[in-house]
Amino acid sequence: MVDYAFGPPTVRITVGDSVRWTNDQGAHTTTSGRGGDAYVKDGRWDSGFLDEGSRYSVTFETAGTYPYFCEIHPIEMRGRVIVEP
């Protein structure tokens, strides 16, 4: 997380893998759900506020596409995790 972006915004992994977000700048969240003007959390995960230098990890046990966003910056900061079998 840096410059109001997730890098990369799309990650492809395999079932059982984990994704780790590291906040390199400012305060952000990684929150599962749909971002944008009318963002919607889906309850799969929510890091809460991550200060600069903080990390947060999620392990994915089911194949699928998992959108996520920063609750502080829901328009600018959106991404997705694609979990393949």
Gaussian input, Z-matrix of N, CA and C with variables (Angstrom, degrees):
# hf/3-21g

backbone

0 1
 N
 C     1     B1
 C     2     B2     1     A1
 N     3     B3     2     A2     1     D1
 C     4     B4     3     A3     2     D2
 C     5     B5     4     A4     3     D3
 N     6     B6     5     A5     4     D4
 C     7     B7     6     A6     5     D5
 C     8     B8     7     A7     6     D6
 N     9     B9     8     A8     7     D7
 C    10    B10     9     A9     8     D8
 C    11    B11    10    A10     9     D9
 N    12    B12    11    A11    10    D10
 C    13    B13    12    A12    11    D11
 C    14    B14    13    A13    12    D12
 N    15    B15    14    A14    13    D13
 C    16    B16    15    A15    14    D14
 C    17    B17    16    A16    15    D15
 N    18    B18    17    A17    16    D16
 C    19    B19    18    A18    17    D17
 C    20    B20    19    A19    18    D18
 N    21    B21    20    A20    19    D19
 C    22    B22    21    A21    20    D20
 C    23    B23    22    A22    21    D21
 N    24    B24    23    A23    22    D22
 C    25    B25    24    A24    23    D23
 C    26    B26    25    A25    24    D24
 N    27    B27    26    A26    25    D25
 C    28    B28    27    A27    26    D26
 C    29    B29    28    A28    27    D27
 N    30    B30    29    A29    28    D28
 C    31    B31    30    A30    29    D29
 C    32    B32    31    A31    30    D30
 N    33    B33    32    A32    31    D31
 C    34    B34    33    A33    32    D32
 C    35    B35    34    A34    33    D33
 N    36    B36    35    A35    34    D34
 C    37    B37    36    A36    35    D35
 C    38    B38    37    A37    36    D36
 N    39    B39    38    A38    37    D37
 C    40    B40    39    A39    38    D38
 C    41    B41    40    A40    39    D39
 N    42    B42    41    A41    40    D40
 C    43    B43    42    A42    41    D41
 C    44    B44    43    A43    42    D42
 N    45    B45    44    A44    43    D43
 C    46    B46    45    A45    44    D44
 C    47    B47    46    A46    45    D45
 N    48    B48    47    A47    46    D46
 C    49    B49    48    A48    47    D47
 C    50    B50    49    A49    48    D48
 N    51    B51    50    A50    49    D49
 C    52    B52    51    A51    50    D50
 C    53    B53    52    A52    51    D51
 N    54    B54    53    A53    52    D52
 C    55    B55    54    A54    53    D53
 C    56    B56    55    A55    54    D54
 N    57    B57    56    A56    55    D55
 C    58    B58    57    A57    56    D56
 C    59    B59    58    A58    57    D57
 N    60    B60    59    A59    58    D58
 C    61    B61    60    A60    59    D59
 C    62    B62    61    A61    60    D60
 N    63    B63    62    A62    61    D61
 C    64    B64    63    A63    62    D62
 C    65    B65    64    A64    63    D63
 N    66    B66    65    A65    64    D64
 C    67    B67    66    A66    65    D65
 C    68    B68    67    A67    66    D66
 N    69    B69    68    A68    67    D67
 C    70    B70    69    A69    68    D68
 C    71    B71    70    A70    69    D69
 N    72    B72    71    A71    70    D70
 C    73    B73    72    A72    71    D71
 C    74    B74    73    A73    72    D72
 N    75    B75    74    A74    73    D73
 C    76    B76    75    A75    74    D74
 C    77    B77    76    A76    75    D75
 N    78    B78    77    A77    76    D76
 C    79    B79    78    A78    77    D77
 C    80    B80    79    A79    78    D78
 N    81    B81    80    A80    79    D79
 C    82    B82    81    A81    80    D80
 C    83    B83    82    A82    81    D81
 N    84    B84    83    A83    82    D82
 C    85    B85    84    A84    83    D83
 C    86    B86    85    A85    84    D84
 N    87    B87    86    A86    85    D85
 C    88    B88    87    A87    86    D86
 C    89    B89    88    A88    87    D87
 N    90    B90    89    A89    88    D88
 C    91    B91    90    A90    89    D89
 C    92    B92    91    A91    90    D90
 N    93    B93    92    A92    91    D91
 C    94    B94    93    A93    92    D92
 C    95    B95    94    A94    93    D93
 N    96    B96    95    A95    94    D94
 C    97    B97    96    A96    95    D95
 C    98    B98    97    A97    96    D96
 N    99    B99    98    A98    97    D97
 C   100   B100    99    A99    98    D98
 C   101   B101   100   A100    99    D99
 N   102   B102   101   A101   100   D100
 C   103   B103   102   A102   101   D101
 C   104   B104   103   A103   102   D102
 N   105   B105   104   A104   103   D103
 C   106   B106   105   A105   104   D104
 C   107   B107   106   A106   105   D105
 N   108   B108   107   A107   106   D106
 C   109   B109   108   A108   107   D107
 C   110   B110   109   A109   108   D108
 N   111   B111   110   A110   109   D109
 C   112   B112   111   A111   110   D110
 C   113   B113   112   A112   111   D111
 N   114   B114   113   A113   112   D112
 C   115   B115   114   A114   113   D113
 C   116   B116   115   A115   114   D114
 N   117   B117   116   A116   115   D115
 C   118   B118   117   A117   116   D116
 C   119   B119   118   A118   117   D117
 N   120   B120   119   A119   118   D118
 C   121   B121   120   A120   119   D119
 C   122   B122   121   A121   120   D120
 N   123   B123   122   A122   121   D121
 C   124   B124   123   A123   122   D122
 C   125   B125   124   A124   123   D123
 N   126   B126   125   A125   124   D124
 C   127   B127   126   A126   125   D125
 C   128   B128   127   A127   126   D126
 N   129   B129   128   A128   127   D127
 C   130   B130   129   A129   128   D128
 C   131   B131   130   A130   129   D129
 N   132   B132   131   A131   130   D130
 C   133   B133   132   A132   131   D131
 C   134   B134   133   A133   132   D132
 N   135   B135   134   A134   133   D133
 C   136   B136   135   A135   134   D134
 C   137   B137   136   A136   135   D135
 N   138   B138   137   A137   136   D136
 C   139   B139   138   A138   137   D137
 C   140   B140   139   A139   138   D138
 N   141   B141   140   A140   139   D139
 C   142   B142   141   A141   140   D140
 C   143   B143   142   A142   141   D141
 N   144   B144   143   A143   142   D142
 C   145   B145   144   A144   143   D143
 C   146   B146   145   A145   144   D144
 N   147   B147   146   A146   145   D145
 C   148   B148   147   A147   146   D146
 C   149   B149   148   A148   147   D147
 N   150   B150   149   A149   148   D148
 C   151   B151   150   A150   149   D149
 C   152   B152   151   A151   150   D150
 N   153   B153   152   A152   151   D151
 C   154   B154   153   A153   152   D152
 C   155   B155   154   A154   153   D153
 N   156   B156   155   A155   154   D154
 C   157   B157   156   A156   155   D155
 C   158   B158   157   A157   156   D156
 N   159   B159   158   A158   157   D157
 C   160   B160   159   A159   158   D158
 C   161   B161   160   A160   159   D159
 N   162   B162   161   A161   160   D160
 C   163   B163   162   A162   161   D161
 C   164   B164   163   A163   162   D162
 N   165   B165   164   A164   163   D163
 C   166   B166   165   A165   164   D164
 C   167   B167   166   A166   165   D165
 N   168   B168   167   A167   166   D166
 C   169   B169   168   A168   167   D167
 C   170   B170   169   A169   168   D168
 N   171   B171   170   A170   169   D169
 C   172   B172   171   A171   170   D170
 C   173   B173   172   A172   171   D171
 N   174   B174   173   A173   172   D172
 C   175   B175   174   A174   173   D173
 C   176   B176   175   A175   174   D174
 N   177   B177   176   A176   175   D175
 C   178   B178   177   A177   176   D176
 C   179   B179   178   A178   177   D177
 N   180   B180   179   A179   178   D178
 C   181   B181   180   A180   179   D179
 C   182   B182   181   A181   180   D180
 N   183   B183   182   A182   181   D181
 C   184   B184   183   A183   182   D182
 C   185   B185   184   A184   183   D183
 N   186   B186   185   A185   184   D184
 C   187   B187   186   A186   185   D185
 C   188   B188   187   A187   186   D186
 N   189   B189   188   A188   187   D187
 C   190   B190   189   A189   188   D188
 C   191   B191   190   A190   189   D189
 N   192   B192   191   A191   190   D190
 C   193   B193   192   A192   191   D191
 C   194   B194   193   A193   192   D192
 N   195   B195   194   A194   193   D193
 C   196   B196   195   A195   194   D194
 C   197   B197   196   A196   195   D195
 N   198   B198   197   A197   196   D196
 C   199   B199   198   A198   197   D197
 C   200   B200   199   A199   198   D198
 N   201   B201   200   A200   199   D199
 C   202   B202   201   A201   200   D200
 C   203   B203   202   A202   201   D201
 N   204   B204   203   A203   202   D202
 C   205   B205   204   A204   203   D203
 C   206   B206   205   A205   204   D204
 N   207   B207   206   A206   205   D205
 C   208   B208   207   A207   206   D206
 C   209   B209   208   A208   207   D207
 N   210   B210   209   A209   208   D208
 C   211   B211   210   A210   209   D209
 C   212   B212   211   A211   210   D210
 N   213   B213   212   A212   211   D211
 C   214   B214   213   A213   212   D212
 C   215   B215   214   A214   213   D213
 N   216   B216   215   A215   214   D214
 C   217   B217   216   A216   215   D215
 C   218   B218   217   A217   216   D216
 N   219   B219   218   A218   217   D217
 C   220   B220   219   A219   218   D218
 C   221   B221   220   A220   219   D219
 N   222   B222   221   A221   220   D220
 C   223   B223   222   A222   221   D221
 C   224   B224   223   A223   222   D222
 N   225   B225   224   A224   223   D223
 C   226   B226   225   A225   224   D224
 C   227   B227   226   A226   225   D225
 N   228   B228   227   A227   226   D226
 C   229   B229   228   A228   227   D227
 C   230   B230   229   A229   228   D228
 N   231   B231   230   A230   229   D229
 C   232   B232   231   A231   230   D230
 C   233   B233   232   A232   231   D231
 N   234   B234   233   A233   232   D232
 C   235   B235   234   A234   233   D233
 C   236   B236   235   A235   234   D234
 N   237   B237   236   A236   235   D235
 C   238   B238   237   A237   236   D236
 C   239   B239   238   A238   237   D237
 N   240   B240   239   A239   238   D238
 C   241   B241   240   A240   239   D239
 C   242   B242   241   A241   240   D240
 N   243   B243   242   A242   241   D241
 C   244   B244   243   A243   242   D242
 C   245   B245   244   A244   243   D243
 N   246   B246   245   A245   244   D244
 C   247   B247   246   A246   245   D245
 C   248   B248   247   A247   246   D246
 N   249   B249   248   A248   247   D247
 C   250   B250   249   A249   248   D248
 C   251   B251   250   A250   249   D249
 N   252   B252   251   A251   250   D250
 C   253   B253   252   A252   251   D251
 C   254   B254   253   A253   252   D252

   B1=1.4394
   B2=1.5281
   B3=1.3167
   B4=1.4614
   B5=1.5278
   B6=1.3152
   B7=1.4675
   B8=1.5215
   B9=1.3140
   B10=1.4608
   B11=1.5195
   B12=1.3472
   B13=1.4579
   B14=1.5193
   B15=1.3342
   B16=1.4551
   B17=1.5279
   B18=1.3107
   B19=1.4613
   B20=1.5125
   B21=1.3094
   B22=1.4657
   B23=1.5267
   B24=1.3241
   B25=1.4622
   B26=1.5294
   B27=1.3281
   B28=1.4645
   B29=1.5160
   B30=1.3379
   B31=1.4601
   B32=1.5236
   B33=1.3323
   B34=1.4721
   B35=1.5244
   B36=1.3305
   B37=1.4567
   B38=1.5315
   B39=1.3279
   B40=1.4609
   B41=1.5217
   B42=1.3331
   B43=1.4677
   B44=1.5293
   B45=1.3235
   B46=1.4580
   B47=1.5158
   B48=1.3498
   B49=1.4626
   B50=1.5203
   B51=1.3144
   B52=1.4632
   B53=1.5190
   B54=1.3118
   B55=1.4593
   B56=1.5202
   B57=1.3235
   B58=1.4651
   B59=1.5188
   B60=1.3170
   B61=1.4518
   B62=1.5206
   B63=1.3118
   B64=1.4611
   B65=1.5242
   B66=1.3097
   B67=1.4563
   B68=1.5283
   B69=1.3166
   B70=1.4600
   B71=1.5200
   B72=1.3274
   B73=1.4560
   B74=1.5232
   B75=1.3127
   B76=1.4592
   B77=1.5177
   B78=1.3315
   B79=1.4627
   B80=1.5268
   B81=1.3299
   B82=1.4606
   B83=1.5237
   B84=1.3406
   B85=1.4581
   B86=1.5240
   B87=1.3123
   B88=1.4581
   B89=1.5303
   B90=1.3216
   B91=1.4578
   B92=1.5184
   B93=1.3215
   B94=1.4620
   B95=1.5215
   B96=1.3329
   B97=1.4561
   B98=1.5112
   B99=1.3040
   B100=1.4624
   B101=1.5206
   B102=1.3187
   B103=1.4611
   B104=1.5137
   B105=1.3119
   B106=1.4627
   B107=1.5093
   B108=1.3432
   B109=1.4598
   B110=1.5202
   B111=1.3236
   B112=1.4629
   B113=1.5298
   B114=1.3191
   B115=1.4619
   B116=1.5242
   B117=1.3378
   B118=1.4589
   B119=1.5235
   B120=1.3287
   B121=1.4612
   B122=1.5285
   B123=1.3417
   B124=1.4608
   B125=1.5312
   B126=1.3272
   B127=1.4562
   B128=1.5195
   B129=1.3117
   B130=1.4755
   B131=1.5229
   B132=1.3328
   B133=1.4618
   B134=1.5234
   B135=1.3047
   B136=1.4669
   B137=1.5238
   B138=1.3022
   B139=1.4604
   B140=1.5160
   B141=1.3258
   B142=1.4501
   B143=1.5220
   B144=1.3122
   B145=1.4594
   B146=1.5209
   B147=1.3265
   B148=1.4625
   B149=1.5207
   B150=1.3129
   B151=1.4561
   B152=1.5173
   B153=1.3039
   B154=1.4550
   B155=1.5287
   B156=1.3208
   B157=1.4605
   B158=1.5217
   B159=1.3282
   B160=1.4627
   B161=1.5195
   B162=1.3451
   B163=1.4711
   B164=1.5165
   B165=1.3484
   B166=1.4535
   B167=1.5297
   B168=1.3369
   B169=1.4663
   B170=1.5225
   B171=1.3377
   B172=1.4641
   B173=1.5235
   B174=1.3368
   B175=1.4662
   B176=1.5212
   B177=1.3315
   B178=1.4561
   B179=1.5226
   B180=1.3295
   B181=1.4594
   B182=1.5221
   B183=1.3294
   B184=1.4661
   B185=1.5255
   B186=1.3469
   B187=1.4658
   B188=1.5264
   B189=1.3167
   B190=1.4584
   B191=1.5083
   B192=1.3286
   B193=1.4637
   B194=1.5117
   B195=1.3198
   B196=1.4571
   B197=1.5338
   B198=1.3300
   B199=1.4598
   B200=1.5247
   B201=1.3235
   B202=1.4624
   B203=1.5249
   B204=1.3259
   B205=1.4577
   B206=1.5185
   B207=1.3150
   B208=1.4667
   B209=1.5219
   B210=1.3045
   B211=1.4660
   B212=1.5295
   B213=1.3192
   B214=1.4668
   B215=1.5282
   B216=1.3298
   B217=1.4708
   B218=1.5401
   B219=1.3379
   B220=1.4662
   B221=1.5280
   B222=1.3170
   B223=1.4617
   B224=1.5240
   B225=1.3283
   B226=1.4648
   B227=1.5209
   B228=1.3223
   B229=1.4612
   B230=1.5188
   B231=1.3379
   B232=1.4577
   B233=1.5194
   B234=1.3184
   B235=1.4493
   B236=1.5108
   B237=1.3347
   B238=1.4617
   B239=1.5334
   B240=1.3155
   B241=1.4501
   B242=1.5198
   B243=1.3237
   B244=1.4530
   B245=1.5159
   B246=1.3365
   B247=1.4539
   B248=1.5233
   B249=1.3497
   B250=1.4511
   B251=1.5249
   B252=1.3527
   B253=1.4715
   B254=1.5282
   A1=107.48
   A2=114.60
   A3=119.79
   A4=108.32
   A5=116.44
   A6=121.60
   A7=112.68
   A8=117.59
   A9=123.08
   A10=112.86
   A11=116.26
   A12=120.65
   A13=110.47
   A14=115.30
   A15=121.71
   A16=105.89
   A17=116.89
   A18=118.82
   A19=110.80
   A20=117.03
   A21=127.64
   A22=110.50
   A23=117.67
   A24=119.61
   A25=113.66
   A26=117.34
   A27=121.31
   A28=108.82
   A29=115.18
   A30=121.44
   A31=107.91
   A32=116.81
   A33=122.50
   A34=108.23
   A35=114.93
   A36=120.59
   A37=109.04
   A38=116.65
   A39=123.55
   A40=108.99
   A41=116.86
   A42=121.57
   A43=109.47
   A44=115.79
   A45=122.33
   A46=113.71
   A47=117.06
   A48=120.81
   A49=110.77
   A50=114.93
   A51=121.88
   A52=110.07
   A53=115.46
   A54=122.69
   A55=106.82
   A56=115.66
   A57=120.51
   A58=108.71
   A59=115.43
   A60=122.17
   A61=108.01
   A62=116.88
   A63=122.49
   A64=107.50
   A65=116.17
   A66=120.44
   A67=108.97
   A68=116.18
   A69=121.37
   A70=113.87
   A71=117.48
   A72=118.21
   A73=111.23
   A74=118.01
   A75=122.95
   A76=112.89
   A77=116.03
   A78=123.42
   A79=107.97
   A80=116.12
   A81=121.31
   A82=109.69
   A83=115.51
   A84=122.05
   A85=107.98
   A86=115.90
   A87=121.42
   A88=104.55
   A89=114.65
   A90=122.26
   A91=108.48
   A92=117.06
   A93=119.59
   A94=110.65
   A95=114.47
   A96=120.87
   A97=110.88
   A98=115.51
   A99=122.33
   A100=110.11
   A101=117.07
   A102=121.71
   A103=111.23
   A104=116.21
   A105=122.03
   A106=110.74
   A107=115.94
   A108=121.24
   A109=112.28
   A110=116.58
   A111=121.63
   A112=107.95
   A113=115.44
   A114=118.88
   A115=111.75
   A116=114.85
   A117=121.62
   A118=108.83
   A119=116.75
   A120=121.25
   A121=108.29
   A122=116.95
   A123=118.41
   A124=112.62
   A125=118.20
   A126=121.58
   A127=116.21
   A128=118.98
   A129=120.08
   A130=111.42
   A131=117.46
   A132=121.23
   A133=109.99
   A134=115.25
   A135=122.59
   A136=107.25
   A137=116.30
   A138=120.98
   A139=112.97
   A140=117.56
   A141=119.32
   A142=107.88
   A143=117.39
   A144=120.71
   A145=110.61
   A146=115.57
   A147=121.99
   A148=108.80
   A149=116.19
   A150=120.09
   A151=109.89
   A152=116.28
   A153=121.92
   A154=110.41
   A155=116.70
   A156=122.70
   A157=114.25
   A158=117.82
   A159=121.23
   A160=111.59
   A161=115.19
   A162=122.23
   A163=109.48
   A164=114.60
   A165=120.96
   A166=107.53
   A167=117.53
   A168=121.85
   A169=111.46
   A170=114.85
   A171=122.54
   A172=107.42
   A173=116.28
   A174=122.31
   A175=107.86
   A176=116.35
   A177=122.50
   A178=109.86
   A179=116.20
   A180=122.10
   A181=113.62
   A182=117.50
   A183=121.81
   A184=109.64
   A185=115.87
   A186=120.41
   A187=109.95
   A188=115.88
   A189=121.30
   A190=110.98
   A191=115.20
   A192=122.04
   A193=107.89
   A194=115.32
   A195=122.43
   A196=109.82
   A197=117.39
   A198=119.26
   A199=110.49
   A200=115.65
   A201=120.54
   A202=109.48
   A203=115.99
   A204=121.53
   A205=109.39
   A206=115.52
   A207=121.78
   A208=107.19
   A209=116.45
   A210=119.68
   A211=111.95
   A212=117.85
   A213=121.52
   A214=110.17
   A215=117.13
   A216=123.31
   A217=109.58
   A218=119.25
   A219=121.58
   A220=115.07
   A221=118.00
   A222=120.27
   A223=110.29
   A224=116.33
   A225=120.76
   A226=113.10
   A227=117.23
   A228=121.01
   A229=111.37
   A230=114.97
   A231=121.62
   A232=108.82
   A233=116.37
   A234=120.77
   A235=110.19
   A236=115.12
   A237=119.12
   A238=108.73
   A239=113.29
   A240=121.88
   A241=106.35
   A242=116.73
   A243=122.05
   A244=107.12
   A245=115.92
   A246=121.90
   A247=107.99
   A248=114.98
   A249=120.74
   A250=109.99
   A251=117.16
   A252=120.26
   A253=112.43
   D1=114.96
   D2=178.50
   D3=-159.63
   D4=145.54
   D5=178.93
   D6=53.53
   D7=43.54
   D8=178.60
   D9=55.81
   D10=41.79
   D11=178.54
   D12=-151.48
   D13=151.46
   D14=169.17
   D15=-93.20
   D16=133.55
   D17=-178.72
   D18=-127.49
   D19=117.74
   D20=-6.16
   D21=-78.24
   D22=159.47
   D23=-178.56
   D24=-72.83
   D25=-23.86
   D26=176.68
   D27=-122.95
   D28=130.82
   D29=179.55
   D30=-124.51
   D31=135.58
   D32=175.50
   D33=-109.44
   D34=127.26
   D35=179.33
   D36=-136.83
   D37=179.55
   D38=178.29
   D39=-111.90
   D40=150.82
   D41=177.35
   D42=-47.97
   D43=132.75
   D44=-179.78
   D45=96.43
   D46=-13.61
   D47=177.53
   D48=-79.70
   D49=162.67
   D50=177.09
   D51=-116.30
   D52=153.20
   D53=171.22
   D54=-115.36
   D55=133.33
   D56=177.00
   D57=-117.99
   D58=125.30
   D59=174.98
   D60=-98.45
   D61=136.75
   D62=175.76
   D63=-122.63
   D64=125.87
   D65=179.96
   D66=-87.95
   D67=109.91
   D68=-178.87
   D69=-94.32
   D70=-6.12
   D71=-176.40
   D72=-162.00
   D73=132.55
   D74=174.52
   D75=70.97
   D76=-154.92
   D77=177.88
   D78=-120.80
   D79=131.22
   D80=-177.61
   D81=-146.69
   D82=173.57
   D83=170.67
   D84=-131.23
   D85=163.85
   D86=162.52
   D87=-122.07
   D88=113.64
   D89=-172.12
   D90=-128.98
   D91=125.38
   D92=-178.84
   D93=-73.00
   D94=140.18
   D95=179.24
   D96=136.57
   D97=-166.67
   D98=-176.38
   D99=-98.37
   D100=124.95
   D101=177.25
   D102=-84.86
   D103=-170.54
   D104=179.09
   D105=111.27
   D106=-169.36
   D107=-178.67
   D108=-58.92
   D109=-43.71
   D110=-178.33
   D111=-110.98
   D112=64.94
   D113=-174.71
   D114=-65.51
   D115=151.00
   D116=-177.85
   D117=-135.08
   D118=120.12
   D119=174.18
   D120=-76.96
   D121=143.25
   D122=177.21
   D123=-108.15
   D124=-1.47
   D125=173.17
   D126=83.80
   D127=2.11
   D128=-179.97
   D129=-70.44
   D130=-43.50
   D131=174.58
   D132=-157.88
   D133=157.05
   D134=176.17
   D135=-157.21
   D136=114.85
   D137=-177.24
   D138=-72.26
   D139=-16.99
   D140=-167.70
   D141=70.81
   D142=-176.34
   D143=-177.37
   D144=-70.79
   D145=126.08
   D146=178.21
   D147=-106.44
   D148=117.63
   D149=175.01
   D150=-72.75
   D151=164.27
   D152=177.79
   D153=-53.60
   D154=130.67
   D155=-179.07
   D156=92.03
   D157=-9.03
   D158=-179.56
   D159=-79.55
   D160=156.66
   D161=178.95
   D162=-128.96
   D163=156.62
   D164=178.12
   D165=-150.55
   D166=136.95
   D167=-177.56
   D168=-127.14
   D169=149.09
   D170=174.58
   D171=-135.87
   D172=134.52
   D173=174.54
   D174=-100.28
   D175=133.82
   D176=-175.86
   D177=-107.04
   D178=116.98
   D179=-176.16
   D180=-102.84
   D181=-4.64
   D182=-177.17
   D183=-132.23
   D184=134.75
   D185=177.23
   D186=-64.23
   D187=147.96
   D188=178.42
   D189=153.72
   D190=-176.77
   D191=176.68
   D192=-113.20
   D193=127.80
   D194=-174.10
   D195=-120.71
   D196=101.41
   D197=176.27
   D198=-75.22
   D199=153.34
   D200=177.16
   D201=-152.09
   D202=168.69
   D203=-176.76
   D204=-156.89
   D205=170.75
   D206=171.83
   D207=-94.83
   D208=123.73
   D209=-177.96
   D210=-66.01
   D211=-26.29
   D212=178.47
   D213=-77.39
   D214=-34.63
   D215=-177.01
   D216=-128.71
   D217=64.19
   D218=-171.04
   D219=-69.18
   D220=-19.46
   D221=179.48
   D222=-84.71
   D223=-47.10
   D224=-175.28
   D225=-77.91
   D226=-36.79
   D227=-170.41
   D228=-109.61
   D229=98.59
   D230=177.48
   D231=-136.27
   D232=150.58
   D233=178.35
   D234=-157.07
   D235=-175.45
   D236=176.57
   D237=-154.70
   D238=149.62
   D239=174.33
   D240=-112.47
   D241=123.78
   D242=175.92
   D243=-103.15
   D244=117.69
   D245=-177.61
   D246=-107.26
   D247=118.17
   D248=-178.00
   D249=-102.82
   D250=150.73
   D251=-179.45
   D252=-61.91

